[in-house]
Amino acid sequence: MTDELIVTVSGVRGTIGSSLTPSVAREFGCAFATMLGAGSTVTIARDTRPSGPEIQQAVTDGLLATGLSVIDLGVVTTPGAALMTNLLAAAGGVVITASHNPAAYNGIKFLQPSGPALKAADAQRLKEIWQSRRFAVPPDAGPARLSTNADTHARHVEAVCRVIDEHRIAAKRFTVVLDSINGAGCAVTPMLLNRLGCRLVHINGQPTGDFAHEPEPIASNLDDLCRAVRAHQGAVGFAQDPDADRLVIVDETGRFIGEECTLALAVAHVLSHRKGKIATNLATSRMADDIAAAAGCRVIRSAIGEANVVQAMLAEGCILAGEGNGGVIDPRVVCVRDSLVAIALTLQYMTDTGMTVSRLTARLPQYVMVKKKMPCPPGTAGAVVAAVRKAFSDVQGARFNDVDGLRIDLPDAWLSVRPSNTEPIMRVTAEAKHAARAKKTAEKIADIAKSVIRDTALGAH
């Protein structure tokens, strides 16, 4: 665990009482208010982390002190907060959450008026204002005001139900096992599932912020969910992260199907009814590309980061977007990752096809993804990327994309290498139809990176 305060396009993240204190949080409230201009109105919300009330109060104090009016939405999901920021015509929004990070962390996410995270240029401007500590209240600023709004859950469920056939889903009476990790999804997700006629088995369903397992929704953290699906003969299991923007799925046999499959299933469902472009990032599985191609459609690839995916989605008029971490974005609901949307689309797909999750998953294009990470000292990332490009420059049919690090699409595989935005590491990903091919490709890139880093270190001496 690092004590460094991380400030990126995705917001602010730090350890409570160390890098992230009420003083720091108040300063970011002042900075956001300075950027938006006194007299504006913003929403604020939080997930269930025990540190949330203190950090939210500090941000609120900063916003009010610098001339903004604040609408407190309470404990709600990140997509719910984004939806209400848009519906209430606010100038922006703030969510106190560290997403999937452990309980010792918390964070501050800043939203555009339409709901998504700030664009890169605005995030950089906010960081510069915070670093300068030049917080200003214009002399003509009106009185700041704090109010509350308790409509988020109802409005969120209503928005999701408008994009599905809730009555047909309800007729199926699915048994759904849900793990909400005692996070922000605890209240609103049962509201949705009850409306969809599901028999709900809810584990870790109290909004206490006492995470029953490591909060990232990956296979190693979801043994209890898998067992519960089998024990209760569930039709499907769903796992959310603490702010409920991501969703992963367990099939009716109690098998974790992989976080990449959440978006792939949503794409397969949506393109079976509507035709259009799909947006995702450069690190997401090729499954979406194959599904789209079979439907006569195509995938738009953006740089890593939800804000970049959303920007590509809006620029290209995509009908669906998302990321391979279990994030699904339906612009008809809200332009951020939304676990409720992912749940609804999955249940609709099951209803429309009459198939189990295991059968639907078996119909997806089959790939194996291998991920590696390694130390990457400052100043070496560019040389690593250049060396990887050179190593594959003569491969027949290779296509290169350097929007974010380097992605190379080959006829039977793809690979990417990119420096982390938050740590001094290099991330390597390779995907292919067969495990041996994916593993060999990832190892080749890792060997190239290690060689470059070693030679750079020797040259420095």
C-alpha positions, 0 to 999 in steps of 0.5 A: 500500500502506498501513502502517496496521494494519487491525482489522475483523470479518474480523481484523487485517491489516498490512504485515510489519515496519511495522504488523504486527510480532511485538510486535503479533501477540503482543499480539493473542494475549494479547487473544484469550486474555483474551477466551476465558479462561485454561484454554481451548484454541485451534487455530492455523494459517497459510498459506504466506507467508514471514512466517507462522512469525514471526507464528504464533510471536508469536501462540502466545507470547501465547496461552500466556503468557495461559493458553491451550493451543494446538493447532498445525495447521501450514500448512493452508487457512482452511476446514481450520482452521475445520473442525478448530476445530469437530471438536476442540471448541476454544474458538476458532481463529487463522489467520495469513493475509492472504487475497488480499493481496500478499506484503508483507501478513500478517494474523490471523483469529480464529475462533468455536468452530464455525469462522466468523470472530468475530461483530461484537460479539466482534470489537469486544470483542477490539479493545477488549481489545487497545487497552486492553492489559489482558491478564489470567491468572486465578489458577486458570488451569491449565498452558498446553500446546502440541501439534500435529495433522496431521489437517486435510487428511485430515479436510477431504477426507473432509468434502467427499467426504461431500456429493458422489458421488465415485465418479460423478465419478471415473468421468468422469476429468476433466482439471483444471488447478489454480493454487494460487498456491503457497499453503495449498491446494497439498497438500490440493487434489491429495488431493481431486482424486486421490480424485475420479479427476481427471488433475491439471495443477498450476501454482504448486503448491509451498507456498513462499508465493512468489506467481507472480502477484498473489494475488487470483484475478481475470481479470487475474492468471490468464493462465497458468491460461487458457493451461494449460487450453488447452494441456492440453485441460482440462475445467476450470481452478480458481484458489485464493487463498493461504488457499484459501477462494475459488475462481474457474473457467476453462472448457474453452476457457480463458476466465475465467468471472467470480468471480460465477459460482462461487457461481451454479453452486453454487446451480444445482447444489444447487437442482437436487437440494434445495430451501431458502433461499440466503444471500449478501451485498448486493453479490453478483450477482442471478444467485442470486436468479433461479436460486432463484426458478426453483426456487421458493426465495429468497435471504436478503441480509446485510451485507457480510462472510463472518461476516454471511453465515454468521450469516444462513445459520444464522438462516434455516436456509439450505442453501447460502451464499456471496459473489460473490468466489468464496466458497461455503459448504456448512454440511454441511462447514464454515460458512466459504468453502471452495474445496474445496467449490466444486471438488467441487460444480462437478465434481458439476454437470458429472457430473450434467448431462454438460455442459461448464463453458461450457454450464453458464455459458451457462445461468446468468442473464446479467448485467453488473456494473460496479464503481467506487470513489472517495474519500470523506472522513470524514463524507460517506458518510451524505450520499451514501447519502441523496442516492442514496436521494432520486434513486431514491425515485420509481422505480416498483418500487424496493426499498430495503435499508439494512442495509449502505450502500444497495442499491436493487433496480429491475425491470431492475437493482440498485445499491449504494453503501457506504463501505469498512470499511477505506479512506476510499473509497465503493464503487459497484456496478451490475448489469443485463442489458445493459452500457449500463444497468449502466454508466449506472446506476453513472455516475449514482451516481458523479456523485451521490456526487461532487456531494455530496462537492464540496458538503460540501467547499465548505460546510466552507470 
